[in-house]
Amino acid sequence: MNEKNLIPGAHKLTVEEQSKGGKASGVSRGFRSAVKKRLKDNPLLFDAIISKLIEMSLDGDLKAIDLLLELSGESPRQMELALKKREMKLREAAAKSGGNALAKLDDVLDKIREEL
């Protein structure tokens, strides 16, 4: 989780306020997903937007760089999510094969984390 995005005192928010934040987050994720799908279905538009984002990135626009990484599937957030999914699958497989496998899995995960 990105600690910079957390609201100080968020635990003091009402349930209704927390619910609104969660719903807004879901809408935002859905919107980004739909945009990415449509861009990939229209290569000319996709290329034009990528070109503009590269131009903006070269001018120092950090948000353009973040968007480029996200569209390419290489954003740190996406990579972290993929690693977490992989870890969950490995843990499930290790749990099925016995307790000793869990210790080996932890060793493997530690090595993967060191490589990052």
N, C-alpha and C positions, 0 to 999 in steps of 0.2 A: 504494500500500500504506500502511496506517496504521502508522506507526512506533511509536506508543504501545502497540500490541498485541504487538509483538515481544518475545520473551523474551531478556533479556541472556544472552549466551553460548549462544544456541540452536545455534550451529555445533558446540558441544560435546556436544549430545544424540546419543544412539545412533540408528542407522537405525530401530530398532524404536520408540523414543520419538517420532521424527519421523513415522513411519508412523501411530502411534496418534493423534497430533495431527491429521494430515491426514484420517484416517477420521472422527474426532469432528467436524471442521469440516464434512465432507460430510453427515454425519447431521444436524447442526444446520441447514444450508442446506436440506436436503430436508424437514425438519420444518417450517421456516418457510414454505416453498413450499406444502406440503400444507395448512397452516393457512390461509394466504391464499386458496387455491383454495376451501376449504370455506366460509370466511367469505363469499366473493363469491357462492357458490351459495345461501347462506341470508341474505337481506337483513335479516331481523328481528334475527338474532343479530349480524350485522355492525353494524347501527345501534346496538344496545345496547352493544357493545364500544367502538365509536367514541365514543359519548356518555360512557362511563366514562373512556376515555383522555383525552378533552378535559377532563373534570372533574379528573382527576389532573394533567394538564398545567397547568391554571390554579392548582393548589396548588403548582406548582414541581417536579414530578417529571420530571426530564430524560429518564429512560428511556421514560416515556410519550410524550414529545414525539418521541423518536427512532422509536418504534414507529408513531406516527401518520404521520410522514413516510414511513416504509417502506411502510406499508399504502396510502398515497396514491400511491406510486410516485415520490415526489419527494425521496428521501433523497440526500444528497450521494454516497454510494457507488453508488447506482443511476444517478445522472446521470453520474458519472465512467465507469462501465462502458459506458453508452450512447455516450458520446463516444469511448471507446477503440474500440468496435465500428465506429462511423462512420468514425473515422480509418483503421482497418484496411481498410475497404472502399474508401475514397478512395485509399489508397496502392496497393492492388491495381489499381484502375482506372488510376491514373496510371502505374504500372509497365508496364501493357499498352500505353499510348499513347505511351510514350517518356520519356527522361530529363528533358527540359525541363518536362514536366508535373509531375514530382516537385518541382522548385524552386517552381513555382506553388502546388502543394499545401502545401508548407511555409509559404509566405506566408499562405495561407488559414487554416491551422491556427493560426498565430501570432495572426492577427486574432481568431479564435474564442476563444483562450485569454485575450486581452486583454479581451474582452467579459465573461468570467466574472469 
